[in-house]
Amino acid sequence: MFVDQIGKFTLSRLEAAGRWTLFSGASLLHVRSGGALGSRLARSVFELGVRCIPVIAIVSAFAGLVLGLQGHYVLSRFGASGMLGTLVSLSLCRELGPVLAALMIAGQAGTALAAELGIQRSTEQIDAIELLDISPEGFLAGARLFASLLVFPSLTALFVIVGVAGGWLSGCVLLPQDPDAYWAAVHSALRGRDVFECLLKAAVFGLLTTSLCAYQGFNAHRSGEAGARAVGIATVRGIVLSSIAILAADYLITAALL
């Protein structure tokens, strides 16, 4: 019975992964279904990007401040406090920037997306779209997937810039670091490869986060519950799976590009 339960669980997870893959493919292929693609893209950019700017700016500022403090403390023990700019810039650009920005966007915009589609499913709005011979995947999720390719790299770049400035404020204004040495270290540390890896991770995280949250909301009725409880379950699953996918993809991309 134990082996049987493991087999059923594995098959159910594989089936869910297959449905998610088909959902993502249909969303991208039928993005023009229903028309008004430009307005849907603009709305998606606003919902995924503009609304998340305040939280991205706040989190990145404090991340930079903490990195400046901790970096100064650690590097000064080895007589390498002049490398603070290198530590802050590379940490933010290669790892912390893409991951933290994606987690913040998933926490704000991803949960809203999953809840919105979950409500549309529970109120049979998605069924009504299907009756109009419009692809609900493309109409509801396609524009958001394309918008994520623009929004996530842009907000990640903002995260890195504000974070580096926060490291400067912490290390050179609040602590006795040389500002010129800090910015010189930042300039010499960052290379095109680092920026490429940062933006690539952001784009991949954007597709994963948006598709997973949209899929969970779109299939809220499969949770075995109905109404508000189904929407809540879909929202929680969306943010949990997105967070796991972000961390797993971060490791895979880092291992592949090293």
Protein Blocks (a to p, Z undefined) as FASTA:
>chain_A
ZZmmmmmmmmmmmmmmmmmmmmmmmmmmmmmgopjmlmmmmmmmmmmmmmmmmmmmmmmm
mmmmmmmmmmmmmmmmnopammmmmmmmmmmmmmmmmmmmmmmmmmmmmmmmmmmmmmmm
mnommmmmmmnopafklmmmmmmmmmmmmmmmmmmmmmmmmmmmmmmmmmmmmpccdfkl
mmmmmmmmpcfklmmmmmmmmmmmmmmmmmmmmmmmmmmmmnopahjllmmmmmmmmmmm
mmmmmmmmmmmmmmmmZZ
